[in-house]
Amino acid sequence: QVDLVESGGGSVQAGRSLKLSCAASGYTYNNYCMAWFRQTPGKEREGVAVWRSDGTTIYADSVKDRFAISQDNAKNTLYLQMNSLKPEDTAMYYCAATNYYCATSVLMRAPKTTVSYWGLGTQVTVSS
């Protein structure tokens, strides 16, 4: 059984930073993708950043140059460093993973049909 557990969320003022972590257990794939999504009430879950096991990363335009996704294979942990946070970054952030070698842009756009595993989320609130 694969479990993804997010941590690191919280409430911060605009301009500050947060680092989210996603600890994966029961995950033994060699070629795979992991990603961060976010969702606000009444809206669809949107892709934030994708990391693929060949080192490829992609970002949503809204977070490019502010957020950085990384993965520590030894710790089985995915990270999202979020800098220069804005009130519009307020959302529940979810960690996701695939059990196959994904097309990163497809995973970003169509999580409902591409994600194999989801975490339960961690809330990020940014005040102005």
C-alpha positions as CSV (number, residue, x, y, z in Angstrom):
1,Q,0.0,0.0,0.0
2,V,1.3,3.4,-1.0
3,D,0.9,6.3,1.5
4,L,1.7,9.9,0.8
5,V,1.8,12.2,3.9
6,E,2.1,16.0,3.5
7,S,3.4,18.4,6.1
8,G,4.8,21.9,6.4
9,G,1.7,23.9,5.7
10,G,0.6,26.8,7.8
11,S,-0.3,30.5,7.9
12,V,2.2,33.1,6.8
13,Q,2.2,36.7,5.6
14,A,2.6,37.6,2.0
15,G,6.2,37.7,0.9
16,R,7.3,34.9,3.3
17,S,8.3,31.3,2.5
18,L,7.1,27.8,3.4
19,K,8.5,24.4,2.5
20,L,6.1,21.5,2.1
21,S,7.2,17.9,2.4
22,C,5.5,14.7,1.2
23,A,6.8,11.5,2.8
24,A,6.1,8.4,0.6
25,S,5.9,4.9,2.0
26,G,5.3,1.6,0.2
27,Y,6.6,3.2,-3.0
28,T,9.0,1.0,-5.0
29,Y,8.8,2.3,-8.6
30,N,11.9,3.3,-10.5
31,N,10.2,5.3,-13.3
32,Y,7.5,7.6,-12.0
33,C,6.3,11.1,-11.4
34,M,5.4,13.0,-8.3
35,A,3.7,16.3,-8.2
36,W,2.0,19.0,-6.1
37,F,-1.5,20.2,-6.7
38,R,-3.6,22.7,-4.9
39,Q,-7.3,23.4,-4.5
40,T,-9.6,26.1,-3.1
41,P,-13.2,25.6,-2.3
42,G,-15.4,25.5,-5.3
43,K,-12.6,25.2,-7.8
44,E,-10.9,22.3,-9.6
45,R,-7.7,20.9,-8.3
46,E,-4.8,22.6,-10.3
47,G,-1.3,21.5,-11.0
48,V,1.5,23.4,-9.3
49,A,4.6,21.5,-10.1
50,V,5.6,18.1,-11.4
51,W,8.9,16.1,-10.9
52,R,9.7,13.1,-13.0
53,S,12.3,10.4,-12.1
54,D,14.6,11.5,-15.0
55,G,14.9,14.9,-13.3
56,T,12.4,16.8,-15.5
57,T,10.4,19.5,-13.7
58,I,7.6,21.7,-14.8
59,Y,5.7,24.5,-13.1
60,A,2.4,26.3,-13.4
61,D,3.0,29.8,-14.8
62,S,1.5,31.3,-11.6
63,V,4.3,29.9,-9.5
64,K,7.3,29.8,-11.9
65,D,10.4,31.6,-10.5
66,R,8.8,31.4,-7.0
67,F,8.3,27.7,-6.2
68,A,10.8,24.9,-6.5
69,I,10.0,21.1,-6.5
70,S,12.6,18.6,-5.5
71,Q,12.9,15.0,-4.4
72,D,15.2,13.2,-2.0
73,N,15.2,9.6,-3.1
74,A,17.1,8.4,0.0
75,K,14.4,9.8,2.2
76,N,11.5,9.0,-0.2
77,T,10.3,12.6,0.2
78,L,9.1,15.2,-2.2
79,Y,9.5,18.9,-1.4
80,L,7.9,22.1,-2.5
81,Q,9.9,25.3,-1.6
82,M,7.5,28.2,-1.8
83,N,9.0,31.7,-1.8
84,S,7.5,35.2,-2.2
85,L,4.1,33.8,-1.2
86,K,1.0,35.7,-2.3
87,P,-2.6,35.6,-0.9
88,E,-3.7,33.9,-4.1
89,D,-1.4,30.9,-3.2
90,T,-3.8,30.2,-0.3
91,A,-5.1,26.6,-0.9
92,M,-5.0,23.0,0.3
93,Y,-1.9,21.5,-1.2
94,Y,-1.9,17.9,-2.2
95,C,1.0,15.5,-3.0
96,A,0.5,13.1,-5.9
97,A,2.4,10.2,-7.5
98,T,2.1,7.9,-10.4
99,N,3.2,4.3,-10.8
100,Y,4.3,4.9,-14.4
101,Y,6.6,7.2,-16.3
102,C,4.3,10.1,-16.9
103,A,4.0,12.8,-19.6
104,T,4.6,15.8,-17.2
105,S,2.3,18.3,-19.0
106,V,-0.5,15.7,-19.2
107,L,-0.2,15.0,-15.4
108,M,-0.3,18.7,-14.7
109,R,-3.4,19.3,-16.8
110,A,-5.4,16.1,-16.1
111,P,-4.8,14.8,-12.6
112,K,-8.2,13.0,-12.4
113,T,-7.2,10.6,-15.0
114,T,-3.4,10.4,-14.5
115,V,-2.6,10.4,-10.8
116,S,-2.2,7.0,-9.2
117,Y,-1.9,8.1,-5.5
118,W,-3.0,11.1,-3.5
119,G,-2.1,12.5,-0.1
120,L,-4.7,14.0,2.2
121,G,-3.3,17.5,1.9
122,T,-1.9,20.3,3.9
123,Q,-3.4,23.8,4.2
124,V,-1.4,26.9,3.2
125,T,-2.9,30.3,4.1
126,V,-1.2,33.5,3.0
127,S,-2.4,36.8,4.5
128,S,-1.9,40.2,3.0
